[in-house]
Each structure stands twice: as structure tokens, then as C-alpha cells.
Amino acid sequence: MTLKTLLGIDLPVIQSPMAGVQASDMAVAVSNAGGLGSLPCATFDPDAIDRELTSLTARTSKPFNVNFFCHVPPTPDPQRESAWQELLAPYYAELGLDIQAIQVGPGRAPFSHDAADILDRFRPPVVSFHFGLPSPELLARARKWGSTILSSATTVEEALWLESRGIDAIIAQGLEAGGHRGMFLSDDVTTQIGTLALVRQVVQAVKVPVIAAGGIADAHGVAAALAMGAAGVQVGTAYLLCPEASTSATHRAALKSDASRHTALTNLFTGRPARGIVNRLMRECGPMSTTAPAFPLATAAMAPLRAHGERHGSGDFSPLWAGQNTSGCREVPAADVTRMLAAEV
């Protein structure tokens, strides 16, 4: 089955949900252009989900996707938190910030019954998940809406696990992809492989449609994914410079610079492996740290450093999420990016 048939869209392109850098404006633009626009809900409380979906559905009658994380909220570890603050203390001192004033915010919440209560009214055409799947009870609620269910797999084992639980299609997230790794059966980053290797193996292993993600930046990449048996693609990085994105000025500058050619997996910003442009913090602390608190607790101590840096035009302490291929990043409307990606289909 093609992605166009499964999702009722004109072009085999899903805009990757990118929490923190886009909301309904991006989703509307992509859906109206014939792709599948996505609304990232991981950082939204129920009121924000309601507000964004109200705005989205007022501006498009096309299919759209709502995306949620499925992590298990961690138990706070005071000893690890203390070690984390000790590691970051020199940066706080350098910037004249009070490390004792760190405030734990709402962070990133997993899919919940409160969120589902909001979605009951909207019955979204597509619901996608990252970091596995929610509880059977929550998954059953999504099925009652008639939603097509997607989730990310970073290994063949994860793809088989998802298929065994009845999802409708699998997003095969290759190692090149920007942002958080969707890995959920293991936290061993050595299990992560590239898109070319992953997509073909997943296509051979499962019977449901497979969506290729990671390193796809133009029509040639889309054509290559389809040639490997993918039903379609999910693309994020290529949309980061679009006017509909809320990408920060420092993040945009990094994407347009030579620095964008050097990305790495890091857990420094949230506590979970994610791909971003290498910056000062990643160079000086090493991109992966055993000291970083579990996701999403690491975020609290990073927030003051990030805010101070961005106020002064610096991305030294910011999560500059990006995939390995930033060649498709252009300052053009999201609709144009969507049509460009599908130009050879």
C-alpha cells in the first residue's frame, strides 16, 4: 500500500513533527500542499493542544498528524542531579548565573488520558508516536477515533515489536535523522544504523507500509527511499528554515553555516540521544554523558544557559537539532519544500 492511499494524501511526504520549532502553521501549510502536516504535542499541555488543533482544523480540511512521546517519566535521582549541576557549574559561573535558582519545568509529557480527552473532539486522521507506543488503553482510544496509527522504529527488532501490536505503518528512523532517536527497546546507540540499511531491512521484515526517515533532503532522496520499498518519507530538517517554523535566530544561523555539516548524537540537552549541530557544550563535555539525568530531567539545568546564550546571539548551550543532510534547508515556504520533495514522484 502506498502512503498516499493509506493516509489519503496527494504526495508521499510527511513533515516530521518537530517539538519546539513548529506548531500548527507548519502543519497547515504542508497538508494544504498535499503532504501530511504534523503537530508535535510533546511540549504542549492540554490547553495548548486544544488551541493548536482548533487553529489547524479551521485552516485545512486535509489529513494531518498529531504526534506524542511515549516515554516513562523517570524517578528523580538527587545524586545524579547534583553531579549534573557540578558539571555545569563552571558555565553558570562564567555567565554570572545562579545555579541554585534552577527550576524544574513541565518538560516533555508522554501521551496521557488528559491529552486524549482533547483529541476525542478532533478525531485526528493520523496519530504518531515516538519512543514506542502508549498503554493499550490509550492506544485503544486512538483507534476509536478511526486514526491511522504510526510509530518510529530505529531497529528491525523495534519494527517487529510495533507490527505485532497492530500499528498501521512504521517510520524507519535512520541514524542520519535530526532530533531525538525514537529508540525504545534498547538505550545502546551502537544498535542504530543508517537509513539505507534500516529501511531495506525493515521492508523485508514487516508486512505493513514503511516510511523512510533520516538524511532525506530533496527529490532524489525521496526517489531513493521509494526504490528501496518505502511507501513514503518523513522529512524534518529541510523545513527548519521555512517561515512557518519558529526556529530561533541562533539555530537558523547555525543551519546556514558550515557548522551544519558536523552533527552528532548527544544526550546533554534532554537526557536522551538526539542529533544536533555540534556546539561548544558538546565539544567541551563530550556529546554523550553518563552524568546527564534521565530524559527529560536534564533539560531543567540547561534552560538558563540556553536562554542566556540565545539572548546574546550564542548557540553554545542550545540544542541545535538537525540531521546529517542540511543541503535541503532553504528559506522558502513549507508548501514549496513539500512540492520540491515530491518533484520526481
HELIX and SHEET records of a PDB file:
HELIX    1   1 LEU A    3  LEU A    7  1                                   5    
HELIX    2   2 SER A   24  ASN A   32  1                                   9    
HELIX    3   3 PRO A   46  ARG A   59  1                                  14    
HELIX    4   4 PRO A   78  LEU A   95  1                                  18    
HELIX    5   5 ILE A   99  ALA A  101  5                                   3    
HELIX    6   6 HIS A  113  PHE A  122  1                                  10    
HELIX    7   7 PRO A  136  LYS A  144  1                                   9    
HELIX    8   8 VAL A  156  SER A  164  1                                   9    
HELIX    9   9 VAL A  189  THR A  191  5                                   3    
HELIX   10  10 THR A  195  ALA A  205  1                                  11    
HELIX   11  11 ALA A  219  ALA A  227  1                                   9    
HELIX   12  12 THR A  237  TYR A  239  5                                   3    
HELIX   13  13 ALA A  249  LEU A  255  1                                   7    
HELIX   14  14 ASP A  258  ARG A  261  5                                   4    
HELIX   15  15 ARG A  280  CYS A  285  1                                   6    
HELIX   16  16 THR A  299  ARG A  311  1                                  13    
HELIX   17  17 ALA A  334  LEU A  341  1                                   8    
SHEET    1   A 8 VAL A  13  GLN A  15  0                                        
SHEET    2   A 8 GLY A 232  VAL A 235  1                                        
SHEET    3   A 8 VAL A 210  ALA A 213  1                                        
SHEET    4   A 8 ALA A 169  GLN A 173  1                                        
SHEET    5   A 8 THR A 148  ALA A 153  1                                        
SHEET    6   A 8 VAL A 126  HIS A 130  1                                        
SHEET    7   A 8 PHE A  64  PHE A  69  1                                        
SHEET    8   A 8 GLY A  37  PRO A  40  1                                        
SHEET    1   B 3 GLY A 179  HIS A 180  0                                        
SHEET    2   B 3 ALA A 274  ILE A 277 -1                                        
SHEET    3   B 3 THR A 263  THR A 266 -1                                        
END                                                                             
